[in-house]
Amino acid sequence: MSVLGALGRSNTYSMSASEQDKSLFRIALREKLRVIGDKYISPIPEEEHLSNIKKIVDDLTSNFSHCLENGKFRIGIAQKALNLYLKYLWCVSLIPMPPHCPFDSIIIGHLPECKNLNWTSIDSINDYKKLVNTTRKKSDGKPIAEWELEIWLKSVQSNRERKSVKWSDTEKGKKVQLVVPSRPNTLSKEGDDMIEGTVTSQGKYANGKDICELYISADSSDRLPHEYGKRKPIDIRIGDFIYEAGVRETQNGVVWLSSVLFKKGPRREKARLFDALAKINMKSGDKIRIKSNEEGIYLIEKM
C-alpha cells in the first residue's frame, strides 16, 4: 500500500520504462522499505530518519536510473513511501510513533508557507526539511505524526459525508441537498446496546485488495473501550473465527478498528480485516452492527 500510495500519479518512471522495469522497481522499493523499517522497532533520531530517506533515493537511483524520470528517484516520492510505511506500522502498534509523517497534497494544503511545494517534485532534502519544520510549528507542540493522522482522518470523514449526499433538481431548477437517510434498526430490539459503524477502504494492498477499517459511529463509540493514542484490544467473532482487534481513537474522538487482526488460538496468527470480512460477504461501504455477548466477545453482523 505504501508503494502504491507513493508511486500513484507521481510521474516516477521515464516514458521509455517497460512494465518489467516498473515491476522490478516496485519490488526493490518494497524490499528497501521492509529492511529500513526494521530499524524503527525502537525510536530513532531525526537525522537518521533523514539519512534513511536519502539512502532510498541513492540506492534506487543507482540501480534504476535507466527507467526513472530524469534518471533519478526523487526525495518527495521516497519520503512519501517511507513515511507512509512507518505510519501503517505505527497504527497497528508494530513500532513506536515515527519521527515524521507522510507529506502529500492534503497535508501541504494545510501549510500555506509551503504552497509552492509539490510533494511529487521535491528533490531537495532542504525542501523536505522545510515541510517538517513548518508542520512542527503548525502542530503547536503535538507530534507531527499525530497531527497528520488527525488531518487525514478528518479528510476521510469529509469524503464519506460528501458521498452520503445526493443532489436533486427542484421544479425551479435550483439544487437542493437531500441527505440519504440511514437504514432503520431492524436487526435487534436491544438497540441501546448495539454499536454501529461502516466498513471503509483506506487504499489498496499490493494485490489490489482493500485495506479495510471499521469506523464506529459517534453515537455508539462509547460502547467500545477506547483511549486516545493507545490501541485497545477486543475479541471479535467474524464468521467462524475469533480475532483480537485493535480499537483506536483520535484526539477528536474518532473511533475505529484497524485493518490488522490476530486470530485467537495456540498461535497468534496475523490476519487482514478485509479477508475476515470477505468470508462473511462483507466489503467496503457496508453498514455493520457490533454487539458484545455474555462472554465479552463482540459479534459483528451486516445491517
Secondary structure, DSSP 8 states (H G I E B T S, - for coil): -HHHHHHTTS--B-TT--HHHHHHHHHHHHHHHHHHHGGGGS---HHHHHHHHHHHHHHHHHHHGGGBGGG---HHHHHHHHHHHHHHHHHTTSS---SS----HHHHTT-GGGTT--TTT---HHHHHHHHHHHHHHTTTS-HHHHHHHHHHHHHHHHHHHHTEEEEE-TTS-EEEEE-------S-S-GGG-EEEEEEEEEE-TTS-EEEEEEE-TTTGGGS---TTS-EEEEEEETTEEEEEEEEE-TT--EEEEEEEEE-SSS-EEEEHHHHHHTTT--TT-EEEEEE-TTS-EEEEE-
